[in-house]
Structures are given as structure tokens and as C-alpha cells.
Amino acid sequence: MSESRELVEILKSKNLKFSCAESFTGGGLASAIISVSGASAVFHEGIVAYSNEAKTERLKVKAETLEKYKPVSKEVASEMLDGITENCDVAVSTTGLAGPSSDESGFEVGLCFIGVSVNGKKEIYKFNLEGDRTSVINQGIDLAISLTLENLRRI
């Protein structure tokens, strides 16, 4: 069974709603889950907030947080989670730098933060992924699903 299918089945069995706030994964996480038959029973919403403006407008990430810590940070991943968890039980946020080159932040390509919230218990994970842009994005999607499963198994 694929991890996406397993995630949907666990969410169904526990009667939990799922939402995601994505940046560097660009909707890939939502797509991976929605591709599973029956996902409509558990998938609440997905927001792709790629720009800083979208992060502040749609997810209520503070402009001060973005300026102080930069968009690719545990603080932004945490605030993205806060902005998406209102109407769900399980939420995931992804923020990172997929490349092909660094931006004005100076962070290395492949740096990413994935946030997972299950019933209000929040965890933020940091990774330094390797590969080209597509590889980094796909690794981020896979990690987000795996980390969500890990956190769900703890409840």
C-alpha cells in the first residue's frame, strides 16, 4: 500500500480531517493525497502559499517572522501550521528552497522545514535535501507524508 493510501486510511479510521499549507512542494502534497480514492472523506483543504504575501494573507504568517527568520525557517513552518489548523485535526506545512540556485536568503538549496500538527500537538522538522529541483520537491512530499504517518501512529 502506498503511504498516501495508508495516510488516507488511517485518517478515515480515526475520523480525522486533514489540511496542508504548502510552499516549496507547490501543491504536490495535496495532489498525492487527493489522488487516493476516498480522500474526500478526510481532506479538508490545501493552500499553496508560495509568495511571502500569500503566506501573510492566507495563512496569517507574521511579516515580522518572515523578515527576521526568512521564509525558509522553522518559525514560518510553525506559523503556516497555525494558519491552516483551524478546521482540521491533522495539518502539514512545507517551506523550503528547491533550487536550482539559492535566493537572496543565502540558504543552501535543499534546506526545508516540514511542520506536522496532530490534534494540536505540533512538530517541526528540518532537512537538507540533495538533488535537482524536482528531486527536492518530491523528497519533501514523501517526507511530509511519512512524518504525518509517524505522528498519527503515536495517538
C-alpha positions as CSV (number, residue, x, y, z in Angstrom):
1,M,0.0,0.0,0.0
2,S,1.3,3.5,-0.8
3,E,2.0,5.8,2.0
4,S,-0.6,8.2,0.6
5,R,-3.2,5.5,0.7
6,E,-2.1,4.4,4.2
7,L,-2.5,8.0,5.4
8,V,-6.0,8.3,4.0
9,E,-7.0,5.0,5.6
10,I,-5.6,6.0,9.0
11,L,-7.3,9.4,8.8
12,K,-10.6,7.6,7.9
13,S,-10.3,5.0,10.7
14,K,-9.7,7.8,13.3
15,N,-12.3,10.1,11.8
16,L,-9.8,12.9,11.3
17,K,-9.8,15.8,8.9
18,F,-6.5,16.8,7.0
19,S,-5.3,20.1,5.7
20,C,-2.0,21.3,4.2
21,A,-0.2,24.6,3.7
22,E,2.4,24.2,1.1
23,S,5.2,26.4,-0.3
24,F,8.1,24.6,-1.9
25,T,6.0,21.4,-2.6
26,G,3.7,23.5,-4.7
27,G,0.5,21.5,-4.2
28,G,2.2,18.2,-4.7
29,L,1.3,17.0,-1.2
30,A,-2.3,17.8,-1.7
31,S,-2.2,16.1,-5.1
32,A,-0.6,13.0,-3.6
33,I,-3.4,12.6,-1.0
34,I,-6.3,13.6,-3.3
35,S,-5.2,11.0,-5.8
36,V,-6.3,8.3,-3.4
37,S,-9.8,7.1,-3.9
38,G,-11.9,8.1,-0.9
39,A,-9.7,11.1,0.1
40,S,-12.8,13.3,0.1
41,A,-13.8,11.8,3.4
42,V,-10.7,13.2,5.1
43,F,-9.2,16.0,3.0
44,H,-10.4,19.4,4.2
45,E,-8.2,21.9,2.3
46,G,-4.9,22.7,0.8
47,I,-3.3,26.1,0.3
48,V,-0.3,26.8,-1.8
49,A,1.2,29.9,-0.3
50,Y,4.3,30.4,-2.5
51,S,4.9,34.1,-2.1
52,N,5.5,35.9,1.2
53,E,2.4,37.9,0.6
54,A,0.3,34.8,0.3
55,K,1.8,33.4,3.5
56,T,0.7,36.6,5.4
57,E,-2.7,37.0,3.7
58,R,-3.9,33.4,3.5
59,L,-2.1,31.8,6.5
60,K,-1.6,34.8,8.8
61,V,2.2,34.3,8.9
62,K,3.5,37.5,10.5
63,A,5.6,39.8,8.3
64,E,8.0,40.2,11.2
65,T,8.6,36.5,11.3
66,L,9.3,36.4,7.5
67,E,11.7,39.3,7.8
68,K,13.5,38.1,10.9
69,Y,13.8,34.4,10.2
70,K,13.2,34.3,6.3
71,P,10.5,32.2,4.6
72,V,12.6,29.0,4.9
73,S,12.6,28.6,8.7
74,K,11.0,26.6,11.5
75,E,9.2,29.7,12.7
76,V,7.5,30.2,9.3
77,A,6.6,26.5,9.1
78,S,5.1,26.8,12.6
79,E,3.0,29.8,11.7
80,M,1.9,28.2,8.5
81,L,0.6,25.3,10.6
82,D,-1.2,27.7,12.9
83,G,-2.8,29.3,9.9
84,I,-4.2,26.1,8.4
85,T,-5.3,24.1,11.5
86,E,-8.5,25.9,12.4
87,N,-10.9,23.4,10.8
88,C,-8.9,20.2,10.8
89,D,-7.4,17.7,13.2
90,V,-4.2,17.0,11.2
91,A,-2.2,19.6,9.3
92,V,1.1,19.8,7.4
93,S,3.2,22.7,6.3
94,T,6.1,22.8,3.9
95,T,8.6,25.6,3.3
96,G,11.9,25.2,1.6
97,L,14.3,26.1,-1.1
98,A,14.1,23.7,-4.0
99,G,16.6,25.4,-6.3
100,P,18.1,25.3,-8.8
101,S,20.0,28.1,-7.1
102,S,19.9,29.9,-3.7
103,D,17.8,33.0,-3.3
104,E,18.6,36.3,-1.5
105,S,18.4,34.5,1.8
106,G,21.7,32.8,1.2
107,F,20.3,29.4,2.4
108,E,21.5,26.3,0.7
109,V,19.4,24.7,-1.9
110,G,17.6,21.7,-0.3
111,L,17.0,23.3,3.1
112,C,13.4,22.7,4.1
113,F,11.1,22.6,7.1
114,I,8.1,20.4,7.4
115,G,5.6,21.0,10.1
116,V,3.1,18.4,11.3
117,S,0.2,19.0,13.7
118,V,-1.9,16.2,15.1
119,N,-4.7,17.2,17.4
120,G,-2.9,20.4,18.3
121,K,0.5,18.7,19.0
122,K,3.0,20.4,16.7
123,E,6.4,19.2,15.5
124,I,8.7,21.0,13.1
125,Y,11.4,19.0,11.2
126,K,14.4,20.4,9.4
127,F,16.0,18.7,6.4
128,N,18.9,19.4,4.0
129,L,17.8,17.5,0.9
130,E,20.0,16.8,-2.1
131,G,19.3,16.6,-5.8
132,D,17.8,18.8,-8.5
133,R,14.7,20.9,-8.1
134,T,12.2,18.1,-8.9
135,S,14.0,15.6,-6.6
136,V,14.0,18.1,-3.7
137,I,10.3,18.7,-4.2
138,N,9.4,15.0,-4.4
139,Q,11.5,14.2,-1.4
140,G,9.7,16.9,0.5
141,I,6.3,15.5,-0.4
142,D,7.4,12.0,0.6
143,L,8.8,13.2,3.9
144,A,5.6,15.2,4.7
145,I,3.5,12.1,4.2
146,S,5.9,9.8,6.2
147,L,6.2,12.3,9.1
148,T,2.4,12.7,9.2
149,L,2.0,8.9,9.4
150,E,4.6,8.7,12.2
151,N,2.8,11.3,14.2
152,L,-0.6,9.7,13.6
153,R,0.8,6.3,14.9
154,R,1.6,8.0,18.2
155,I,-2.1,8.7,19.0
